[in-house]
Amino acid sequence: MSYQQIYERRLSQAMQRKASAKSRATTALAREFFSSDNTANTLDRYNDDQNCDWISLIRRLVKLSDYLQERSSGGNNVTDESLPVIVSNKIGESRRVALGAAVFNQAPSTFLDEIRSLFEALLKARQNKWKRERAVDESMDVDDEEEDDQNCEADELLLSEEGQLYQSLSTLGWLSNQFQTPFREALHSVMMEAIKSLIAGDFETEGMLDQTLEWKSQVLVPWVYSVVGAEVYECEQWAAQLEYAASECFVHVRMNELFDLVTEYPESLPAVRELQLALDRTGRIFYEKLAFEWRQALVQRLIHPGAQTSQIIDVYINTIKVLREMDPSGELLQVVTQPVRDYLRGREDCVRCIITSLTDEEGGGDLYEELKRQDAKPLEEAQLDEEDEEEPPTFDWQPPPSILQRRGVITGQVGKVSSSSRRAGDILSMLVGIYGSKELFVNEYRIMLADKLLSNLEYNTDAEVHKLELLKLRFGESSLRSCEVMVKDIDDSKRIHTNIRSTLELNSSRDDPPVVDAAIVSHIFWPHLQRDSMRHHKKIRSKLDQFCKEYEKLKNPRRLVWMQQLGTVEMEVEAYETDADGNVVSYVKDVTCTPAHATLLANFEDKSQWALEDLSDEVAMSEEMVRKRMGFWVNQRVVQVNRSGEDLIYSLVSASYVNSNDHSFIDHNDDDEQELAVSLGAHEEEEMKVYESYIVGMLSNLGQLPLQRIHTMLKTFVSGSEHNYDKTPNQLAVFLQQLCKEDKLEVAPDGMYKLLKKSAN
């Protein structure tokens, strides 16, 4: 027999089998199963559902099951589909396989989706029945009464048929194979929806995880048990699977609310603790996903230019507290908050915001409470490792956490117990750790303290002494020695002021009482203060000289050097305004201003009109500065300004000027902004001069050096001096480029810096 004949014979046999299959009862039954006549909607509740073919599935599946049972009960009747075998269960199995093959061969692509919709509807009907019977939680809302009656009737009708459905699925044997995926998808979908409606947005109620597990026990477990049967339920350990699935869905719902958990802490503490319990049930894989989602939430919702630095710091502090509660090992904290630390390091006002909150008794919040902690330790000790600690035992000693708590939730590795971890997270040390050095914070506090002390007209330092003592416990006494001297200067100034004032009162008349109060500072220990010079009016200068003479008698041979533009002057000035009747009236008002403002106005007692240039020469200030300062008096309606050609003419306001409608301020801006007593630019410039001397010395001895080497050497050699080196490599690079522009250094193409050699002429 040739190959051609063999091929034709086999093709003929295949065609015969195909024709025989089409004529089989199972094929006809499968065709009827998917016919449009059998997919009619029998429940009015689902008439609006676009994909409602699943509603008739129960009736159709029962029909298939009845067919198998009828054929099995037919005994040894031989048909075109059965073979004369002895064992009846083998006959039933072969018919089941044949029926399954015929049905799934005819099944459309949406068949499994319809099966999943059927399982979802059955489980939701069980859930609705449980809600109506128990009404455990108000968050699971029940519909309106009329609509609820309709839904209740539809649910009862659907549930009345589920017994036949599960028996039919058991007879067909499709649940363990073909329907396994849609069954699990429906289970997970309804579980997520139910748990979300139960716990979403509720962070303060305790026992939400217990309610979730109770819902699982009363709704999921009975339903799954009835679907899969007792034997399969025990064999496949469905109880453990449902326990894990409920915890998994609980974690997924909370993962979408991580940022809200942080912002609402400590009110959200119950939700945080229950999330930790749910994570412990699911294993380490969800900790990794949690870390990723948390990190992304912080990056998207917090780290952007629109967020204020103080807000970022508050959220960062809450994140530390939440993650310390969830993971004592600190591993999760390091992974989640790294982008926040990097971003804060680049914000210029970060250190100032931290110090402001740390020393703000009224609005400082968490940071001020952190500063007042009774168990507070110096930052050096808070950052030491366990092996470096040699503290004597006390009655407050606590054993280290167990090895389970020390095990990282992400890597699973057991790490060392640091003192910061043992103390449940030292927030201040973590904030200082953003920059790696406490000197930045000490310098910033020194600048802020100088402004507060110099603006304190009552010489009251009690509050600042209290805060300074608290800061000394954390930053160390040696770091804040200059601040102690600053506070002592103000206390000494109060005593000196009292002595000098009593002396002047004895020697002066009642018409000319002493009016000068002075804060006498030791400039070596203070930040660089504003030293802009000017010439005081002779009336003011006489009062200052009088105070200086008494000080020289009291503290001989010491002499006073006035910071000309620093201080506060309280004055009474005459101004004009229009009353309710439209009449121009004069009145005297109290004004608080700077010495520069007072000197400028005092010159109008000598002459009622001044040109800008003449007034600038009189007070020894630049014309731009005089114009800016005079804007204050123009806006106070004390001085008027007019233009004469290219010159500005200032004169005292008169009644006729107020009554006129031509009030030309010549673009004078209001000079009400508060100026700092500390000159930040001068302070920075002084530090850079110190760094410049070190850099020149390095390059003179070593020839040429790269940027990183210069940075490392400055950190090593400048740290022990009065000016500590706290710059970043980028800031140092900008400073070195400035020195190159000033022809002090030169940089080679390979990035090596060296001293510029100037050729001799």
Number of C-alpha atoms within 10 A of each C-alpha: 5 6 8 8 10 11 11 11 12 11 12 12 12 12 12 11 12 11 11 13 16 12 12 15 15 23 21 14 17 21 15 15 21 18 11 9 8 14 17 15 16 12 15 10 14 14 13 8 9 7 13 19 22 22 22 17 22 20 18 20 20 20 15 23 22 15 18 21 15 11 16 17 12 10 10 16 11 11 10 10 14 14 12 11 11 9 9 13 11 11 19 18 15 14 20 21 14 15 22 20 15 21 21 13 12 16 15 10 9 12 17 18 16 19 21 23 21 23 22 22 19 19 21 20 20 20 21 20 18 15 18 13 9 9 14 14 13 9 14 16 12 13 10 8 9 9 10 14 12 12 18 17 13 17 21 13 13 19 18 11 14 16 13 16 20 19 18 23 20 16 19 22 17 15 17 13 8 13 15 13 15 21 21 13 16 22 21 18 13 18 26 19 13 18 24 19 16 22 21 15 16 15 22 16 12 15 12 22 21 11 16 20 19 13 21 21 15 13 20 23 17 12 18 18 16 15 21 19 14 11 10 13 16 13 8 11 11 16 17 10 10 20 17 16 19 24 21 19 21 26 22 18 19 22 19 15 15 18 20 14 23 24 17 14 19 16 14 20 20 17 24 23 16 21 22 16 15 20 21 15 17 17 14 16 12 20 21 16 14 22 20 14 17 21 20 16 19 22 16 9 11 19 19 12 8 8 11 14 22 16 13 19 20 18 20 22 19 20 23 24 20 20 22 18 16 21 19 23 27 25 21 24 20 14 15 23 19 12 16 19 18 13 16 20 15 10 11 10 13 20 22 19 17 24 18 19 20 23 25 14 14 8 12 17 14 15 23 22 14 16 20 16 11 8 8 17 19 15 20 12 15 22 18 13 14 14 10 11 12 7 6 6 8 7 5 6 8 10 7 14 14 9 14 13 16 21 20 20 25 19 13 12 14 14 14 14 20 20 20 21 20 17 14 15 20 20 19 19 22 18 20 17 14 17 19 12 13 18 19 18 18 19 20 18 23 21 23 19 21 21 17 15 20 20 16 12 13 10 19 14 15 11 10 17 15 11 17 20 14 18 21 16 15 19 20 16 16 10 15 20 12 19 24 19 16 24 22 16 18 23 18 16 18 18 12 20 20 12 14 21 19 12 13 17 13 10 11 11 10 9 6 9 13 20 13 14 20 18 20 19 18 12 10 10 16 18 23 20 19 19 15 11 14 19 18 22 19 12 11 16 13 12 13 19 12 14 21 19 15 17 19 13 12 13 12 10 8 11 12 15 8 14 15 16 19 20 17 17 17 13 13 10 13 14 19 20 15 13 10 7 6 9 12 16 12 14 9 11 10 10 12 12 16 17 21 26 21 21 22 21 21 16 19 16 10 9 10 13 17 18 16 20 17 12 21 20 14 17 18 14 18 15 15 12 12 20 20 16 22 26 24 19 23 23 16 15 18 18 22 24 24 15 13 9 7 6 11 15 18 21 18 21 19 16 15 10 14 19 15 8 8 8 13 12 15 13 7 17 15 15 16 11 6 7 11 17 23 22 17 15 11 15 15 11 13 14 15 16 11 15 19 16 10 17 21 16 13 18 16 12 8 10 13 19 17 14 17 13 12 20 20 11 14 20 15 12 12 16 14 10 8 10 15 19 22 19 13 10 14 11 10 19 16 11 15 20 16 13 16 17 11 10 13 17 19 19 18 10 6 7 12 15 22 22 20 13 10 8 5 4 3
